């Protein structure tokens, strides 16, 4: 009775709270401009496809994992370990860590775009030059300094960063609401004519972007959609804090999937209300790093014209729309950076067996941070940043590389989680407080389809640049995951040889 009394107060999460948590974790304002740039209206069908065959089933799987291993410190390491063993768990979790490492690389470079937009009203990073250095090289140097700065302060245990993140989240909601209201106003004011013309069903099937018209390229776009839905694994561990997880979690996942999928699809459509794909992207000045701000600028200009402002006044409005988006994204990136520069690596290192790591790696400072591990991480990230920044890429290719590295590395850990799930589900020795897939046939069908969809999307994303002879893109798309897999195998073998036993 006393155990129930101490545990009951933790069960505070209800259905509405769960839906809000899933929404704030998954939905990203910047995902839809990228989708529109990559495929135009044709991206909508793939976002819906990813919601049905990835987001929805993986959400239920994460819920089962989380409820069964809710006390484990290792997160997804403990999940995969409990399902298929420590070796696969170690490699899979290392890939999960890889996704955050590539996020650090990409974001340390991309964070200067919103700052530039906020200061100048538009992205000026491509024009930066100093002492004979190109814009990419300057951004690379700034990214290195940013990594050092954030690692230094984060290792001290900064507690106010959550307030910055919260403020950024509030601004994100404001921007989303403003975007919807203004876009709907423009749609109505223009007599329901969209800037991106709709020519029947084919508009939503055939990509406006010539780079995404081939079947393999179109399927590879699923990785972008999966990236937009990534993060559900962080929700799996909250089932023990819910008042009625068996009833509310599946409802929350279903409702959230529907709401997020509809909002993503509607957002992509609404971008076409103010933006014409050819007019905005054919010049080559817009890339995956600045597309959000370019489209916000265009939204402001279009809105200004609709309310009768002069060309100059409309341009000024567009500039301030871009500035607002720049300020918002800079704050969001900053808040996220301070959390993600220590949280994943701390979870991984402290979750795996202590005797696996050298003592100086697992050492925690007075602030509770694994500062040594964080600095080792910083060195690795800095090396990658220099390699990409000084690799001779154009600005557009530079940000494409960073985005592709992040997308593939983010999608790969789900192969391990989804692939291990059937073994977890059928293991009767694991206590499962919450089970959604009770029918084994249904479980195998759903998990197999999700696994195949995920595998093909990752495979085609890696193959596409090879078929297009874009060797630089191909190398950087594949390099991150391969490097981390090799490192994981070497570390695991080292441990086995040293201790003459597998991880446990």
TORBABA-163755 format. One record per residue (C-alpha): residue in one letter; y, x, z; chain. Coordinates in steps of 0.02 Angstrom, whole numbers, m for minus. Example, Ala and Ser with C-alpha at 12.3 -4.5 7.8 and 13.67 -1.06 7.14 Angstrom:
2
   residuo        y        x        z   cadena
         A     m225      615      390        A
         S      m53      684      357        A
//
This chain:
504
   residuo        y        x        z   cadena
         X        0        0        0        A
         X      117      142       42        A
         X       84      221     m127        A
         X      136       60     m214        A
         X      292       51     m108        A
         X      349      225     m156        A
         X      310      200     m341        A
         X      382       25     m366        A
         X      567       77     m364        A
         X      534      186     m517        A
         X      486       35     m621        A
         X      662      m13     m670        A
         X      657      m10     m861        A
         X      652     m182     m940        A
         X      637     m234    m1123        A
         X      825     m231    m1162        A
         X      846      m60    m1081        A
         X      697        8    m1177        A
         X      766      m53    m1343        A
         X      935       28    m1307        A
         X      850      192    m1258        A
         X      746      194    m1417        A
         X      899      151    m1523        A
         X     1009      287    m1446        A
         X      870      415    m1465        A
         X      821      375    m1644        A
         X      968      303    m1740        A
         X     1085      433    m1814        A
         X     1247      393    m1905        A
         X     1237      551    m2011        A
         X     1064      509    m2081        A
         X     1121      371    m2199        A
         X     1255      470    m2294        A
         X     1121      603    m2325        A
         X     1002      468    m2387        A
         X     1133      396    m2504        A
         X     1174      568    m2572        A
         X      991      612    m2601        A
         X      933      452    m2686        A
         X     1070      321    m2685        A
         X     1009      143    m2658        A
         X      832      199    m2700        A
         X      823      281    m2527        A
         X      818      110    m2444        A
         X      639       72    m2494        A
         X      579      240    m2427        A
         X      666      214    m2260        A
         X      577       46    m2244        A
         X      413      127    m2298        A
         X      432      264    m2165        A
         X      470      133    m2032        A
         X      310       35    m2071        A
         X      189      179    m2098        A
         X      261      309    m1978        A
         X      389      248    m1851        A
         X      297       90    m1795        A
         X      119      161    m1775        A
         X      177      327    m1702        A
         X      280      232    m1573        A
         X      125      145    m1507        A
         X       28      309    m1508        A
         X      165      399    m1409        A
         X      162      256    m1283        A
         X      m24      280    m1253        A
         X       m6      468    m1237        A
         X      140      451    m1118        A
         X       56      324    m1005        A
         X     m103      427     m993        A
         X      m16      593     m956        A
         X      141      531     m870        A
         X      129      663     m732        A
         X      103      813     m847        A
         X      244      940     m857        A
         X      192     1004    m1028        A
         X      243      850    m1127        A
         X      161      845    m1297        A
         X       62     1003    m1254        A
         X      m29      904    m1120        A
         X      m54      758    m1240        A
         X     m138      861    m1376        A
         X     m233      967    m1250        A
         X     m307      812    m1170        A
         X     m360      747    m1341        A
         X     m427      896    m1439        A
         X     m411     1051    m1331        A
         X     m291     1192    m1286        A
         X     m293     1294    m1448        A
         X     m237     1150    m1559        A
         X     m116     1095    m1422        A
         X      m38     1268    m1413        A
         X      m15     1283    m1602        A
         X       46     1104    m1619        A
         X      170     1120    m1477        A
         X      229     1286    m1546        A
         X      267     1193    m1708        A
         X      364     1065    m1605        A
         X      462     1209    m1530        A
         X      488     1273    m1707        A
         X      573     1111    m1756        A
         X      701     1137    m1618        A
         X      723     1320    m1664        A
         X      766     1273    m1843        A
         X      879     1137    m1773        A
         X      971     1272    m1675        A
         X      986     1379    m1832        A
         X     1048     1235    m1938        A
         X     1166     1159    m1811        A
         X     1242     1325    m1757        A
         X     1300     1340    m1937        A
         X     1340     1157    m1974        A
         X     1443     1131    m1817        A
         X     1590     1221    m1898        A
         X     1604     1088    m2034        A
         X     1656      945    m1916        A
         X     1774     1063    m1826        A
         X     1853     1112    m1992        A
         X     1865      929    m2043        A
         X     1945      882    m1877        A
         X     2075     1021    m1893        A
         X     2110     1014    m2080        A
         X     2062      836    m2128        A
         X     1927      898    m2247        A
         X     1789     1027    m2253        A
         X     1872     1196    m2283        A
         X     1723     1304    m2231        A
         X     1677     1342    m2412        A
         X     1848     1424    m2437        A
         X     1839     1535    m2283        A
         X     1848     1721    m2317        A
         X     1889     1874    m2214        A
         X     1871     2061    m2238        A
         X     1771     2038    m2397        A
         X     1646     1919    m2316        A
         X     1594     1759    m2404        A
         X     1609     1588    m2323        A
         X     1422     1584    m2286        A
         X     1431     1753    m2201        A
         X     1580     1703    m2095        A
         X     1490     1543    m2044        A
         X     1337     1647    m2002        A
         X     1438     1763    m1889        A
         X     1520     1613    m1803        A
         X     1348     1535    m1780        A
         X     1285     1694    m1697        A
         X     1434     1696    m1578        A
         X     1404     1512    m1541        A
         X     1221     1544    m1497        A
         X     1271     1685    m1379        A
         X     1408     1580    m1298        A
         X     1303     1425    m1273        A
         X     1152     1523    m1210        A
         X     1263     1613    m1084        A
         X     1340     1454    m1013        A
         X     1184     1347    m1024        A
         X     1085     1477     m928        A
         X     1209     1453     m786        A
         X     1156     1271     m769        A
         X     1306     1173     m833        A
         X     1298      995     m767        A
         X     1454      923     m848        A
         X     1381      936    m1022        A
         X     1297      767     m999        A
         X     1470      690     m987        A
         X     1518      770    m1153        A
         X     1358      702    m1231        A
         X     1393      530    m1160        A
         X     1569      533    m1231        A
         X     1500      584    m1400        A
         X     1376      440    m1393        A
         X     1517      318    m1358        A
         X     1614      384    m1507        A
         X     1458      369    m1614        A
         X     1448      183    m1572        A
         X     1633      163    m1612        A
         X     1611      246    m1782        A
         X     1458      140    m1823        A
         X     1548      m22    m1779        A
         X     1704       31    m1875        A
         X     1600       79    m2026        A
         X     1512      m90    m2031        A
         X     1670     m192    m2008        A
         X     1772      m95    m2137        A
         X     1631      m92    m2265        A
         X     1602     m280    m2250        A
         X     1790     m309    m2265        A
         X     1795     m204    m2425        A
         X     1643     m296    m2493        A
         X     1724     m466    m2464        A
         X     1896     m411    m2524        A
         X     1824     m342    m2686        A
         X     1737     m505    m2728        A
         X     1568     m436    m2674        A
         X     1574     m297    m2803        A
         X     1505     m131    m2747        A
         X     1571       39    m2801        A
         X     1391       89    m2836        A
         X     1339      m43    m2964        A
         X     1179     m143    m2939        A
         X     1078     m171    m3097        A
         X      935     m274    m3033        A
         X      780     m211    m2942        A
         X      779      m44    m3036        A
         X      934       11    m2941        A
         X      830        9    m2781        A
         X      682       98    m2862        A
         X      755      232    m2975        A
         X      855      370    m2890        A
         X     1037      394    m2938        A
         X     1009      579    m2906        A
         X      923      667    m3053        A
         X      844      790    m2930        A
         X      744      646    m2853        A
         X      679      555    m3006        A
         X      508      639    m3022        A
         X      365      555    m2925        A
         X      333      709    m2816        A
         X      517      727    m2774        A
         X      528      543    m2728        A
         X      378      553    m2612        A
         X      447      712    m2534        A
         X      600      611    m2484        A
         X      490      529    m2352        A
         X      519      685    m2247        A
         X      704      642    m2239        A
         X      660      466    m2183        A
         X      538      532    m2053        A
         X      672      649    m1989        A
         X      785      497    m1968        A
         X      652      412    m1861        A
         X      599      567    m1763        A
         X      611      569    m1573        A
         X      490      433    m1520        A
         X      382      564    m1432        A
         X      519      575    m1301        A
         X      495      389    m1263        A
         X      309      401    m1229        A
         X      334      467    m1054        A
         X      434      320     m986        A
         X      296      190     m982        A
         X      265      225     m797        A
         X      447      180     m762        A
         X      436        9     m845        A
         X      414     m154     m751        A
         X      289     m223     m876        A
         X      238      m87    m1001        A
         X       87     m178    m1073        A
         X      198     m322    m1127        A
         X      369     m242    m1152        A
         X      329      m75    m1236        A
         X      245     m148    m1392        A
         X      382     m279    m1400        A
         X      515     m146    m1381        A
         X      437      m38    m1518        A
         X      421     m186    m1637        A
         X      599     m248    m1607        A
         X      672      m72    m1615        A
         X      578      m32    m1775        A
         X      643     m191    m1855        A
         X      822     m168    m1796        A
         X      833       18    m1839        A
         X      749       m4    m2009        A
         X      867     m148    m2053        A
         X     1021      m53    m1993        A
         X      971      102    m2091        A
         X      941       m2    m2248        A
         X     1103     m100    m2224        A
         X     1202       59    m2189        A
         X     1140      142    m2348        A
         X     1187      m14    m2447        A
         X     1360      m22    m2365        A
         X     1396      159    m2412        A
         X     1381      102    m2592        A
         X     1516      m28    m2562        A
         X     1649      107    m2554        A
         X     1564      254    m2641        A
         X     1508      276    m2821        A
         X     1369      406    m2828        A
         X     1426      489    m2990        A
         X     1609      495    m2941        A
         X     1576      569    m2770        A
         X     1433      690    m2798        A
         X     1434      745    m2980        A
         X     1569      876    m2949        A
         X     1454      977    m2835        A
         X     1587      995    m2699        A
         X     1491      886    m2576        A
         X     1335      958    m2492        A
         X     1214      904    m2357        A
         X     1326      984    m2227        A
         X     1487      892    m2266        A
         X     1426      731    m2347        A
         X     1463      623    m2193        A
         X     1645      676    m2189        A
         X     1667      663    m2377        A
         X     1601      485    m2374        A
         X     1706      438    m2222        A
         X     1858      506    m2313        A
         X     1812      402    m2465        A
         X     1789      248    m2354        A
         X     1965      269    m2285        A
         X     2041      289    m2458        A
         X     1950      134    m2524        A
         X     2002       32    m2372        A
         X     2182       88    m2395        A
         X     2182       30    m2575        A
         X     2107     m138    m2527        A
         X     2245     m175    m2401        A
         X     2380     m127    m2526        A
         X     2430       47    m2468        A
         X     2499      173    m2589        A
         X     2391      312    m2659        A
         X     2470      438    m2539        A
         X     2451      324    m2388        A
         X     2270      287    m2434        A
         X     2234      473    m2448        A
         X     2310      499    m2275        A
         X     2201      360    m2205        A
         X     2047      439    m2283        A
         X     2093      605    m2206        A
         X     2105      528    m2032        A
         X     1941      437    m2055        A
         X     1862      605    m2092        A
         X     1949      683    m1941        A
         X     1878      547    m1827        A
         X     1703      580    m1893        A
         X     1729      767    m1874        A
         X     1784      752    m1693        A
         X     1639      637    m1654        A
         X     1507      747    m1733        A
         X     1577      905    m1654        A
         X     1566      827    m1481        A
         X     1390      760    m1515        A
         X     1331      929    m1581        A
         X     1406     1021    m1433        A
         X     1326      906    m1305        A
         X     1158      912    m1392        A
         X     1166     1100    m1409        A
         X     1183     1134    m1223        A
         X     1031     1024    m1189        A
         X      919     1079    m1333        A
         X      949     1265    m1312        A
         X      849     1260    m1150        A
         X      754     1095    m1137        A
         X      616     1120    m1270        A
         X      580     1301    m1227        A
         X      584     1263    m1041        A
         X      462     1118    m1064        A
         X      345     1224    m1169        A
         X      345     1381    m1061        A
         X      332     1290     m895        A
         X      206     1166     m964        A
         X       79     1294    m1024        A
         X      m24     1397     m899        A
         X       84     1517     m800        A
         X      m31     1666     m827        A
         X      m11     1651    m1015        A
         X      166     1719    m1014        A
         X      235     1884     m949        A
         X      318     1857     m781        A
         X      493     1893     m847        A
         X      475     1752     m974        A
         X      430     1618     m848        A
         X      556     1677     m720        A
         X      679     1541     m674        A
         X      854     1585     m612        A
         X      950     1505     m469        A
         X     1012     1367     m583        A
         X      833     1319     m628        A
         X      846     1389     m804        A
         X      719     1506     m889        A
         X      862     1622     m935        A
         X      755     1766     m999        A
         X      659     1651    m1115        A
         X      823     1576    m1174        A
         X      890     1748    m1221        A
         X      729     1791    m1314        A
         X      752     1628    m1407        A
         X      933     1672    m1443        A
         X      882     1838    m1521        A
         X      754     1752    m1633        A
         X      878     1619    m1690        A
         X     1012     1749    m1724        A
         X      893     1848    m1836        A
         X      855     1691    m1938        A
         X     1040     1647    m1952        A
         X     1082     1819    m2020        A
         X      936     1812    m2143        A
         X      994     1645    m2214        A
         X     1182     1677    m2207        A
         X     1172     1847    m2292        A
         X     1038     1795    m2417        A
         X     1161     1768    m2559        A
         X     1145     1578    m2571        A
         X     1283     1466    m2633        A
         X     1360     1350    m2506        A
         X     1263     1200    m2570        A
         X     1097     1293    m2571        A
         X     1137     1365    m2400        A
         X     1147     1195    m2316        A
         X     1001     1128    m2418        A
         X      894     1269    m2350        A
         X      944     1233    m2171        A
         X      910     1047    m2191        A
         X      741     1074    m2275        A
         X      688     1196    m2139        A
         X      733     1070    m2006        A
         X      652      921    m2090        A
         X      484     1004    m2124        A
         X      476     1084    m1952        A
         X      521      918    m1871        A
         X      385      824    m1966        A
         X      244      949    m1938        A
         X      215      920    m1751        A
         X      180      738    m1789        A
         X       29      794    m1891        A
         X      m45      864    m1731        A
         X        2      713    m1626        A
         X      m61      584    m1751        A
         X     m212      690    m1799        A
         X     m264      709    m1617        A
         X     m235      526    m1575        A
         X     m405      454    m1630        A
         X     m495      582    m1520        A
         X     m380      538    m1376        A
         X     m406      351    m1403        A
         X     m596      368    m1406        A
         X     m608      485    m1256        A
         X     m672      374    m1115        A
         X     m643      512     m987        A
         X     m454      493    m1002        A
         X     m377      357     m894        A
         X     m267      251    m1007        A
         X     m155      129     m912        A
         X      m86       66    m1078        A
         X     m188       42    m1238        A
         X     m116      m40    m1394        A
         X     m251        2    m1523        A
         X     m400      m79    m1438        A
         X     m495     m112    m1600        A
         X     m569       55    m1658        A
         X     m576        7    m1842        A
         X     m392      m39    m1841        A
         X     m352      120    m1746        A
         X     m439      229    m1875        A
         X     m359      140    m2023        A
         X     m182      147    m1952        A
         X     m193      328    m1891        A
         X     m273      385    m2056        A
         X     m138      302    m2162        A
         X        0      376    m2053        A
         X      m81      548    m2060        A
         X     m102      543    m2250        A
         X       77      481    m2278        A
         X      145      619    m2167        A
         X       35      753    m2246        A
         X       81      707    m2424        A
         X      267      698    m2386        A
         X      264      872    m2306        A
         X      156      944    m2445        A
         X      266      875    m2584        A
         X      424      933    m2495        A
         X      354     1110    m2498        A
         X      287     1097    m2677        A
         X      441     1018    m2757        A
         X      554     1172    m2754        A
         X      410     1277    m2823        A
         X      388     1157    m2970        A
         X      576     1166    m2999        A
         X      569     1357    m2989        A
         X      691     1353    m2844        A
         X      605     1498    m2761        A
         X      736     1527    m2626        A
         X      722     1346    m2567        A
         X      533     1355    m2574        A
         X      526     1513    m2469        A
         X      641     1447    m2333        A
         X      558     1275    m2331        A
         X      389     1351    m2295        A
         X      440     1509    m2200        A
         X      487     1430    m2033        A
         X      324     1333    m2005        A
         X      215     1479    m2065        A
         X      302     1605    m1955        A
         X      282     1496    m1801        A
         X       99     1459    m1839        A
         X       60     1644    m1855        A
         X      152     1683    m1694        A
         X       60     1542    m1603        A
         X     m111     1604    m1662        A
         X      m71     1785    m1614        A
         X      m10     1734    m1442        A
         X     m161     1624    m1412        A
         X     m284     1759    m1467        A
         X     m193     1885    m1359        A
         X     m216     1773    m1209        A
         X     m401     1746    m1245        A
         X     m435     1933    m1265        A
         X     m336     1978    m1109        A
         X     m415     1846     m996        A
         X     m579     1824    m1090        A
         X     m557     1636    m1084        A
         X     m469     1497    m1178        A
         X     m311     1414    m1112        A
         X     m344     1283     m980        A
//
